[in-house]
Amino acid sequence: SSTNATGTEGATQTDKKITLGFAQVGAESGWRTANTKSIQDSAKAAGVDLKFSDAQQKQENQIKAIRSFIAQKVDVIAFSPVVESGWDTVLKEAKDAGIPVILTDRAVDSSDTSLYKSFLGSDFVEEGRRAGKWLLDEMKDHQGPVNIVELQGTTGSAPAIDRKKGFEEIIKNNPNLKIVKSQTGDFTRAKGKEVMEAFIKSAKAENTKMDVLYAHNDDMALGAIQALEEAGIKPGKDILIISMDGIKDAFQAMKDGKINLIVECNPLMGPQLMQIAQDVVAGKDVQKRILTNEGVFPQDTAEKELPNRQY
Ligand code: GZL
């Protein structure tokens, strides 16, 4: 224990209000806006002075924001890297300035792990495996080819790379399951709709059927559902839909029978981030890798789960 401002015995007071610079990816999806809200609300609750920037999904804007946090001499920096690579230089600048860095949500591919104190986020490969395992089970008695179309997340981002990796690792156990079309929808509804319109067009031209859509996030799945319905294709029936994140709109769509499986990805990591930031500034040891916990929701859970959704 230590003496605090009034000179009496007591637990160590973290009197110093820490300043956290957070460089957010953007506002591309429901998941992202929920993640931002969690960070902003928990900074307020924890009495952390938050400097927040939105990079509109551009790496150069995130790098600029990190440089400005260094120039402002914040106590700690956190960010969700929009793509995995190209961070070593700016992270070395933060390290040379003696400012600790925390990764949230997405990882970097730097081999020098001394460039950040902790990485708090989901295991995207496992999320991909969960999607694959459900489909493997769903198709275990299915005869003949199962044509899968895939809407990938942002090219080069950890979730896009790893969700694809985990899914393919599992579906290779059934040679009928094939990804016949795969393209990025950049995690947005608009792009998801646009790419699905192109998929529908080429499937018609080739006279091939699309049996399953694997969407790396709900926003792209919801955009694709619009395109499918406009083309007279019944989402969730004519084509099975697997989606990720677990935003309210997706649970509503699943309740309406338009999505068949949601693999949850939890954005509400604000409180954990504030705790890690305060511990890092206080010089305490923190876990290098902290996993967020999240579930898998098949269609029959939608009705019960929808009221519980916080984002
Ligand atoms: C995943 C996160 C992804 C979400 C998308 O942790 O990085 O980015 O799945 C968001 O909705 O755009």
Boltz pocket constraint, residues with backbone or C-beta under 6 A from the ligand:
constraints:
  - pocket:
      binder: B
      contacts: [[A, 28], [A, 29], [A, 30], [A, 31], [A, 32], [A, 105], [A, 106], [A, 122], [A, 159], [A, 186], [A, 187], [A, 216], [A, 217], [A, 218], [A, 219], [A, 244], [A, 245], [A, 265]]
      max_distance: 6.0
